[in-house]
């Protein structure tokens, strides 16, 4: 039993690092035990875990020295939910999207099936505090995963055997990052498609997609790819796009077939004057 559990911890640590979901000593994960939970120690190499890198933490009383700094979050989740395991990681695309979205709603079938919706939490403190712990625990009462804005994600495992629950929570973390990547690629295509001759003709402005404002589903949505001007600087004037296009066309041997300006306008692109698009 203990050997299988350690093997699961080691596998999750190796895979989280190999998948780029954590840096060398970042992240933490745990499983519920009879009197508390078993969690990775603070600062250990997650891709090189040994049995000595795990520590038992009680549900009540002081947290033992050396335990992960996020033990306070894990403890609150175990107190308030039926979680059998918890994985905390820093999935890069999901964290990037957390700066812009109030929730992450997967577009892909797997994400919709397993996650449905991932709330983005924004307590005043987002790491190793009671405030963050309460926010995460409350979110995980109704969701399988959540994001702390600008910090990372938590995913829960519910399966009976602790090693199976830990692997389940890890799997949900990978599903979250995959769904975040698909969502980002979709937003990118909404901006690039018309410029490549796919979908609507003409320029594509921020918040518009092939199906109208907000993409195929319609409705307004902020564009991740079309800023209205760099922070601290006024937006380009009404003729900025024409002037930029003229400068691009003035380059010897080049014709414009794709051009993006900071005001969010996508023009028809740019390539060699031979007439063939890359």
C-alpha positions in Angstrom: 0.0 0.0 0.0 2.7 2.5 1.1 4.9 1.5 -1.9 2.1 2.1 -4.4 1.3 5.5 -2.8 5.0 6.6 -3.0 5.1 5.4 -6.6 2.1 7.6 -7.4 3.7 10.6 -5.7 6.9 10.0 -7.7 5.1 9.6 -11.0 3.0 12.8 -10.5 6.1 14.8 -9.6 8.0 13.5 -12.6 5.1 14.1 -15.0 4.2 17.6 -13.7 7.8 18.7 -14.3 8.1 16.9 -17.7 4.8 18.5 -18.9 6.0 22.0 -17.9 3.2 22.4 -15.3 5.7 23.2 -12.6 9.3 24.4 -12.3 11.9 22.3 -10.4 10.8 22.9 -6.8 7.4 24.5 -7.3 4.0 22.9 -6.9 2.7 20.6 -4.2 0.4 17.6 -3.9 -1.2 15.5 -1.2 -3.5 12.6 -0.3 -6.0 12.3 2.5 -5.0 10.0 5.4 -7.0 8.9 8.5 -5.7 11.7 10.7 -4.8 14.3 8.1 -2.9 14.3 4.8 0.4 13.3 3.3 2.0 16.2 1.4 5.3 17.0 -0.4 7.8 18.9 1.6 8.7 22.5 0.8 11.5 23.2 -1.7 12.1 19.6 -2.7 12.8 18.6 -6.3 9.4 17.3 -7.5 10.9 15.3 -10.4 13.2 13.5 -8.0 11.0 12.7 -5.0 12.1 10.2 -2.3 10.0 8.8 0.5 11.7 11.3 2.8 10.2 14.2 0.8 6.7 13.4 2.1 5.3 14.6 5.4 2.2 13.9 7.4 0.1 17.0 8.4 -2.8 16.8 10.9 -6.2 18.4 10.2 -5.9 20.2 13.5 -3.1 21.9 15.3 0.2 23.4 14.0 1.5 22.5 10.6 4.8 20.6 11.0 8.0 22.4 10.0 9.2 21.6 6.5 5.7 20.9 5.1 4.7 22.7 1.9 3.8 26.3 2.5 0.5 25.6 0.8 -0.4 23.0 3.5 -2.9 25.6 4.8 -4.8 25.4 1.5 -4.7 21.6 1.4 -5.9 21.3 5.0 -8.9 23.6 4.4 -9.9 21.7 1.2 -9.8 18.4 3.1 -11.8 19.9 5.9 -14.5 21.3 3.7 -14.8 18.9 0.8 -14.8 15.2 0.0 -11.4 15.4 -1.7 -9.2 12.4 -1.4 -6.2 14.0 -3.2 -5.2 17.5 -4.2 -2.6 18.7 -6.8 -1.4 22.3 -7.0 0.6 23.3 -10.1 1.4 26.3 -12.3 0.0 25.5 -15.8 1.4 28.3 -17.9 -1.4 29.0 -20.4 -4.1 28.6 -17.8 -2.3 31.1 -15.5 -1.8 33.6 -18.4 -5.6 33.4 -19.2 -6.4 33.9 -15.5 -5.3 37.5 -15.8 -8.0 38.2 -18.4 -10.9 35.9 -17.6 -13.3 35.6 -14.6 -13.6 31.8 -15.4 -12.2 29.4 -17.9 -14.9 27.6 -19.9 -13.4 24.8 -22.0 -14.4 24.6 -25.7 -13.1 21.1 -26.2 -15.1 18.0 -25.5 -12.8 16.5 -22.8 -12.6 19.8 -20.9 -16.3 20.3 -21.0 -16.9 16.7 -19.8 -14.4 16.6 -16.9 -14.2 20.3 -15.9 -17.3 22.1 -17.2 -16.1 25.4 -15.8 -13.0 26.5 -13.9 -13.5 29.6 -11.7 -10.7 32.2 -11.5 -10.3 33.3 -7.8 -8.9 36.7 -6.9 -8.6 36.9 -3.1 -6.3 39.7 -1.8 -3.6 37.1 -1.1 -3.2 34.2 -3.4 -0.6 32.0 -1.7 -0.2 30.2 1.6 -2.8 32.2 3.5 -6.1 31.4 5.3 -7.8 33.8 2.9 -6.5 31.9 -0.2 -7.3 28.6 1.6 -10.9 29.5 2.2 -11.4 30.8 -1.4 -10.0 27.6 -2.9 -11.9 25.3 -0.6 -15.2 27.0 -1.3 -14.6 26.8 -5.0 -13.7 23.1 -4.9 -16.9 22.2 -3.2 -18.6 22.6 -6.6 -15.8 22.4 -9.1 -13.1 19.9 -9.8 -10.5 22.5 -10.4 -9.9 26.2 -9.8 -7.4 28.9 -10.6 -5.8 31.5 -8.3 -5.3 34.6 -10.6 -1.7 35.0 -11.5 -0.5 32.1 -9.3 -1.6 28.6 -10.2 -4.3 25.9 -10.2 -5.7 23.3 -7.8 -7.4 20.1 -8.9 -9.0 17.4 -6.7 -9.2 13.7 -6.9 -12.2 11.8 -5.6 -11.4 8.2 -6.2 -11.4 5.9 -3.2 -7.8 4.6 -3.2 -5.4 7.5 -2.4 -2.9 6.6 -5.2 -5.8 6.5 -7.7 -7.2 9.8 -6.4 -3.8 11.5 -6.7 -3.4 10.3 -10.4 -6.9 11.5 -11.0 -6.2 15.0 -9.7 -3.0 15.1 -11.9 -5.0 14.1 -14.9 -7.5 16.9 -14.3 -4.6 19.3 -14.1 -3.4 18.3 -17.6 -6.9 18.5 -18.9 -7.1 22.1 -17.6 -3.9 23.1 -19.3 -5.0 21.4 -22.6 -8.3 23.2 -22.5 -6.6 26.5 -21.8 -4.3 26.0 -24.8 -7.2 25.1 -27.1 -9.1 28.2 -25.9 -6.0 30.4 -26.6 -5.5 28.9 -30.0 -9.2 29.5 -30.8 -8.8 33.1 -29.8 -5.7 33.4 -32.0 -7.5 31.9 -35.0 -10.4 34.3 -34.5 -7.8 37.1 -35.0 -5.8 35.4 -37.8 -8.4 33.5 -39.8 -9.8 36.5 -41.8 -6.3 37.8 -42.5 -5.5 34.4 -44.1 -8.5 34.5 -46.3 -10.7 32.4 -44.1 -14.1 33.6 -42.8 -15.2 37.2 -43.0 -13.5 39.6 -45.5 -12.0 42.9 -44.5 -10.3 43.9 -41.3 -11.0 42.1 -38.0 -11.2 44.3 -34.9 -10.9 43.4 -31.3 -13.6 41.2 -29.9 -14.9 40.1 -33.3 -14.7 36.6 -34.7 -15.9 34.6 -37.7 -19.3 34.4 -36.1 -19.6 38.0 -35.2 -18.7 39.8 -31.9 -17.3 37.3 -29.4 -16.8 34.5 -32.0 -19.1 31.7 -33.1 -21.4 32.1 -30.1 -21.9 35.8 -30.6 -22.0 38.4 -27.9 -19.3 40.8 -26.8 -16.1 39.5 -25.5 -12.7 41.1 -24.8 -10.0 40.1 -27.4 -6.8 38.8 -26.0 -5.1 39.8 -29.2 -6.2 43.3 -30.0 -5.1 45.9 -27.4 -6.6 49.3 -27.8 -3.2 50.9 -27.4 -0.1 50.3 -25.3 -0.4 51.2 -21.7 0.6 54.8 -21.1 0.4 55.7 -24.7 -2.5 57.1 -26.7 -4.1 54.8 -29.3 -3.0 55.2 -32.9 -4.9 57.8 -35.0 -7.6 56.8 -37.6 -5.1 56.8 -40.5 -2.4 54.8 -38.6 -3.3 51.5 -40.3 -3.1 53.1 -43.8 0.3 54.7 -43.0 1.6 51.4 -41.6 0.4 49.6 -44.7 2.1 52.1 -46.9 5.4 51.8 -45.1 5.2 48.0 -45.5 4.4 48.2 -49.2 7.4 50.5 -49.7 9.8 47.7 -48.8 11.4 46.4 -52.0 10.1 43.0 -53.1 7.3 42.8 -50.6 3.5 43.1 -51.1 1.1 43.4 -48.1 -1.0 40.3 -47.4 -1.0 40.3 -43.6 -0.4 43.2 -41.2 -1.4 43.6 -37.6 -1.4 47.0 -35.9 -1.5 47.7 -32.1 -5.1 49.1 -32.5 -6.2 45.6 -33.2 -6.8 45.9 -37.0 -5.6 42.9 -39.0 -4.9 43.6 -42.6 -4.7 41.2 -45.6 -1.2 40.0 -45.1 2.2 40.4 -46.5 4.4 38.3 -48.8 6.7 38.3 -51.8 5.4 40.2 -54.9 5.4 36.9 -56.8 1.8 36.7 -55.6 2.0 33.4 -53.7 1.1 33.5 -50.0 3.3 31.6 -47.6 
